[in-house]
Amino acid sequence: MSKLILRLRAFLFYFGMLIVTLPFTLLVILTFPLNSILRSRFASYWSHFALFWLKLTCNLGFEVKGRENIPDHPSVILCKHQSAWETIALQVIFPPQIWVLKKELLYIPFLGWAWMVLSTIPIDRSAGREALKKLVNHGKDRLARGLWVVIFPEGTRVAPGERGKYHIGGAWLAAQTQTTVVPVAHNAGVFWRKNEFIKRAGTITVSIGKPIETAGLKADEVNKRVEDWIESEMLLLPQNH
């Protein structure tokens, strides 16, 4: 398929998302009187639309392996990070959730306000151990509300075939609160690449690993188990288009 057609499809996708996102963001802000679960469920309608619109305009869909591994209680999701796609899709695949994100993102008008209403966990990455302490305090509160916590342990997006450093934060939260961890691998970066406008047609594969029970485990061990499973699973997923 020519680059021109791919660019046109991507333009239609982003144009549609631009039209929908601002009014929807305002609606999310207005959900602040509701409880956390209802706010998260309402926000996920945006993700459902985004994935529908992505399939319609760019012919990019997805499949999920391992749905049976999703626990029936709030857990910590530690996910491979290759693109913006997984930040959308996880909201459709998993129960009501919140995300750990850079605190600077809360300063973005409208979007930042919506993230605050959704009880996201802002983190100052330069704060070191103090940031870990806040992550545990906030994470424990969100889990108690019935929300799942999503963390990308690599911290930033990595290209297909590459491997980032797995930071300890997510494993630390899970170990300190003795919360189940669900590792997630996927190959979204093959189709939706970092800092690239076009979206390639195809089917993204998301693979959900068996839950890791953290009781009795130290954070380092949790982190190692997550990294080993994700990176081993990545070798089984197509890493080129």
C-alpha positions in Angstrom: 0.0 0.0 0.0 1.3 3.4 -0.9 2.6 5.9 1.7 0.0 8.4 0.4 -2.9 6.1 1.2 -1.4 5.3 4.6 -1.0 9.0 5.4 -4.6 9.7 4.3 -5.9 6.9 6.5 -3.9 8.1 9.5 -5.2 11.7 8.9 -8.8 10.4 9.0 -8.1 8.6 12.2 -6.5 11.6 13.9 -9.1 14.0 12.6 -11.9 11.8 14.0 -10.2 11.5 17.3 -9.6 15.3 17.5 -13.4 15.9 17.0 -14.4 13.4 19.6 -11.7 13.8 22.3 -12.2 17.4 23.5 -16.0 17.1 24.2 -15.5 13.7 25.7 -12.7 15.0 27.9 -15.2 17.7 29.2 -17.7 14.9 29.9 -15.1 13.0 31.9 -14.4 16.0 34.0 -18.1 16.3 34.8 -18.1 12.7 36.1 -16.2 13.8 39.3 -19.3 13.3 41.6 -19.4 9.5 40.6 -17.3 6.9 42.3 -13.9 5.8 40.9 -15.2 2.6 39.1 -18.0 4.5 37.3 -15.6 7.2 36.2 -13.2 4.7 34.8 -15.9 2.8 33.0 -17.2 6.0 31.5 -13.8 7.0 30.3 -13.2 3.6 28.7 -16.0 4.4 26.1 -13.4 6.8 24.5 -11.0 3.8 24.2 -13.7 1.7 22.7 -14.4 4.3 20.1 -10.7 4.9 19.4 -10.2 1.2 18.6 -13.3 1.0 16.5 -12.2 4.1 14.6 -8.7 2.8 14.2 -10.0 -0.4 12.6 -12.4 1.5 10.3 -9.9 4.1 9.1 -6.5 2.2 9.2 -7.7 -1.4 9.2 -5.7 -2.0 12.4 -7.3 -4.5 14.8 -6.1 -6.7 17.6 -6.4 -10.1 19.2 -5.9 -11.1 22.8 -4.2 -14.3 24.0 -4.6 -15.4 27.6 -7.8 -13.7 28.6 -8.3 -16.6 31.0 -5.3 -15.3 33.0 -7.1 -12.1 34.0 -7.8 -12.4 37.8 -11.2 -11.7 39.3 -9.8 -9.0 41.7 -7.9 -5.7 41.3 -4.3 -6.3 40.3 -1.2 -4.5 39.0 -0.7 -4.7 35.3 2.9 -4.5 34.2 2.9 -4.1 30.4 5.5 -3.8 27.6 5.6 -0.3 26.2 6.0 0.2 22.4 3.5 2.8 21.4 0.5 4.9 22.4 -1.8 2.0 21.3 -1.5 0.0 24.5 -2.5 3.0 26.7 -5.8 2.9 24.8 -6.4 -0.8 24.4 -5.7 -1.9 28.0 -8.8 0.1 29.0 -10.9 -2.1 26.8 -9.2 -5.4 27.6 -9.0 -5.1 31.5 -11.5 -4.0 34.2 -11.7 -0.4 35.4 -8.2 0.9 35.9 -5.9 3.9 36.5 -2.4 4.6 35.3 0.8 5.8 36.8 2.0 8.8 34.8 4.5 11.7 34.9 3.1 14.5 37.1 3.8 17.0 34.3 1.0 15.5 32.3 -1.5 16.8 34.8 -0.7 20.4 33.8 -2.1 19.9 30.3 -5.4 21.8 30.1 -8.5 19.7 30.0 -6.6 16.4 29.5 -4.7 16.9 32.8 -7.9 17.8 34.6 -9.6 14.7 33.3 -6.7 12.5 34.5 -7.0 14.1 37.9 -10.7 13.3 38.0 -9.9 9.7 37.0 -7.6 9.4 40.1 -4.4 8.6 38.1 -1.2 8.4 40.1 1.2 11.2 39.3 4.9 10.4 39.8 8.0 12.7 40.0 10.6 10.4 38.5 13.4 12.5 40.0 12.2 12.0 43.5 13.7 8.6 44.0 12.7 6.7 47.1 10.1 9.4 47.9 8.4 8.7 44.6 8.2 5.0 45.5 6.7 5.8 48.8 4.0 7.9 47.2 3.4 5.3 44.5 2.7 2.7 47.3 0.4 5.0 49.2 -1.6 6.1 46.2 -1.6 2.6 44.6 -2.9 1.0 47.8 -5.7 3.6 47.9 -6.7 2.9 44.3 -6.6 -0.9 44.7 -8.8 -0.6 47.8 -11.3 1.3 45.6 -11.5 -1.6 43.3 -9.3 -0.1 40.5 -6.6 -1.9 38.7 -3.2 -0.1 38.4 -1.4 0.0 35.1 2.3 0.6 35.0 4.8 0.4 32.1 8.0 -0.7 33.8 10.3 0.4 31.0 9.0 3.9 31.6 9.3 5.0 28.0 8.4 3.5 24.6 10.9 1.1 23.0 11.1 0.1 19.4 10.2 -3.5 18.3 13.1 -5.8 19.0 14.5 -3.6 21.7 14.5 -3.9 25.4 14.3 -1.1 28.0 15.4 -1.2 31.6 12.6 -2.5 33.8 12.3 -0.1 36.6 11.3 -1.3 40.1 8.2 0.9 40.8 5.5 -1.4 39.6 7.0 -4.5 41.3 7.6 -2.5 44.4 4.0 -1.5 44.6 2.8 -5.0 44.1 5.3 -6.5 46.6 4.5 -3.9 49.3 0.8 -4.4 49.0 1.0 -8.1 48.2 -1.1 -7.5 45.1 -1.3 -9.9 42.1 0.8 -8.9 39.1 -0.4 -9.5 35.5 2.4 -9.3 32.9 1.4 -8.2 29.4 3.4 -8.5 26.1 2.3 -7.2 22.7 3.7 -6.1 19.4 1.8 -2.8 18.9 5.0 -1.0 17.9 5.2 -3.0 14.7 2.0 -1.3 13.4 1.9 2.0 15.5 5.5 3.1 15.7 6.9 5.7 18.1 6.7 9.2 16.6 5.4 8.0 13.3 2.2 9.4 11.8 1.1 6.5 9.7 -0.6 3.4 11.1 0.0 0.1 9.4 -2.9 -2.3 8.7 -2.9 -5.7 10.4 -3.6 -7.3 13.7 -1.8 -6.5 16.9 -1.3 -9.4 19.3 -1.7 -8.9 23.0 -0.5 -11.8 25.2 -1.5 -11.9 28.9 0.7 -14.0 31.1 -0.3 -16.1 34.1 -0.8 -14.0 37.3 2.2 -13.7 39.6 1.3 -13.8 43.3 3.6 -11.5 45.2 3.1 -12.7 48.8 6.5 -13.6 50.2 8.4 -12.2 47.2 10.7 -9.2 47.2 10.3 -6.5 44.6 13.5 -7.5 42.7 12.2 -11.0 42.3 8.8 -9.8 41.1 10.5 -7.5 38.6 12.7 -10.2 37.3 9.8 -12.7 36.8 7.9 -10.0 34.9 10.8 -9.1 32.7 11.7 -12.7 32.0 8.2 -13.6 31.0 7.5 -10.5 28.9 10.8 -10.6 27.0 10.5 -14.3 26.4 6.9 -13.8 25.1 8.0 -11.0 22.9 10.3 -13.4 21.0 7.2 -15.4 20.0 5.3 -12.3 18.6 5.9 -10.9 15.1 8.3 -8.0 15.4 8.2 -6.8 11.8 5.5 -6.0 9.3 
